[in-house]
Amino acid sequence: MALDPQENRTPSDVTEDEQEQRNRQLIELLNELRVAMPGVQVLFGFLLTVPFQQRFSQTTSAQRTIYTIALVAAAVATAFLIGPGALHRVTFRARQKAFVIHWGSWEFIVGLAALAVAMCCSVLLVLDFLYHGATPVVIVAALAVLYLALWFVLGVARRVRGKPDP
């Protein structure tokens, strides 16, 4: 993954407009993370309590596998969604803003993908406990398509078209 070629520029090479743009980009990234974090925190907290419920012992081996994937995906999502804030704090005042924005954006995208996996597996676990047959799989497949379309495909398609807003 190529890093920002402007990263090696000295502070005097960075114009005021570029600095303002970086400040705005960093604020936008951190605000976007604030939107995603409560969801992953609630899901992760819920998943941490599930094995301690009385009916968990009634789950099948497949359901426990689904649960494990959901739990690990939620933990991964938590790590990647907290990562940009931690990176920003660790590099604070070290003139690393362009790096934080670039790397933090990738962490955010990976965190969203892990969150989608955790959410799909969590819904699959609950639906599989309630229903049998194809119903849980069909519903979760529809959710996966929804997350993929709204969180990734729409933005990527817009970028590929390269058509700026009017």
N, C-alpha and C positions, 0 to 999 in steps of 0.2 A: 504494500500500500504506500503510495507516494505521499510524502508530507508536503505541506505548503512550502513552495520554493521561496516565499518571502520570509520564512522563519529565520533564515540566517542573516537577515538585514539588521544593521545596527539601529538603535533607537532613533538616531538622527535621520535615518533614511525613511522612516515611517512618517507619512504626512498626517496632518491633523484630521483630514477627511477619512483616511484609513483607520486611524485610531478611534474615531467616532463610530465608524462602521463596525469595527471589532467589538467595541463596547455594546453596541446595539445587538449584534449577533450573539454575544455572550448572555446578555439579559434575556433575549428570546429563548435561547437554549435552556437556561435555568428555569424560566417560566414554564416551558413545555414539560420539563422534568417534574415540576410541582404538580402538574395535572396528572401525570402517570403514577406518581409515587403512592398516593393514598390507595389506589386500586390494588397495586401489587402488595402493599403492606397488609391490607385487609385479607386478601386471598392467602397470603403466606401465613398470617396469623391463624386463619381458619384451618388451613391444612396442617399446621402444627398441632392442633387440638384433636383432629379426627381420630387418630389411633387410640385416644383415651376414652372414646365413646363406647358404650356397652355393645352396640350392634356391630362395631368394627370386626369383632371376632367372627361374625357371620359372613364376612366377605370372602370371595373366591380368590384363588391365586392370581387370576387375570386382573381382578379388581385391585388387588394389592400392588400389582405391577403398574397399573394405570395410576394409582395413588402415588407410587414412588416417582414416576415420571413427572407427575404434576408438582410434587413437593420439590424435587430437584430443579425443575424448570422455574418455579417460583423463586427459589433461592438464587438461581443464576440471574433471573430478571432483576431481583433486588440488588445484586452485586453490580450489574451493568447500569442500572438506573441511578444508583447512588454514586457510581464511579465518576461521572463528570463533575459533580459537586465536590467530591473529595480531591480530584485532580486540580480543580480550580483553587481549592484551599491550600493544597501542598505547594502549588506553583505561584501563589499569590505574590505579587510584586517582583516576580522574577522575569518579567517581560516574556511570558510564554502564552499570551492570550490567543494568538493564532493557532498554536498547537492545541490548547485546551478546547477551542471551538471545533477544530478539525477532528481530533480524537474523541472528544465528548459527543459529537454528532454520531459517530460510528457506534460508540457505546450505547447511545440512546436507541439506535435502530436495532442493535442486537438485543437490548433489553426488551424492546417491544416484541420482537420475534419470540423470545423466551416467555414473555407474558402471554402471548397468544397460545403457545403450547400449553402452558400451565392452566389457562382458562378452559381450553378445549378438553384437556384431560380431567379437570375438575368436574366439568359438566358431564362428561362421559361417565365418570365414576358414579355420580348421583343418578343419572338416568339409567345406567346399567343396573343399579341397585333397585330402582323402581320398576323398570320394564325389562322385558326379554325380547330377543329377536333383533331385527334391523332398526327399530325405532331410534335407539340411542345413537347409533352410528350415522344415520341419515341426518338427525338434528345436529350432531357435532360437525359433520361434514359441511352442512350449511353455515354453521357458525365460523368454521375455518375459512370458508370462501369469503364470508362477510369481513372478517378481520383482515384477511389478505387484501381484499379489494379496497377497503377503506383506509387501511394503515399503510399500504405499500403501492399497490398497482395504480391507484388514482394519481398519486404523486409522481411515480416513475413515468407513467404515460404522459403526464403534463410536461415533465422535464424533457422527455424524448422528442415531443412535438416542438419544443423550444420556442413556443409562441408566448411572448411576454403579455402580461395583462395590458389592456388598452389604457 
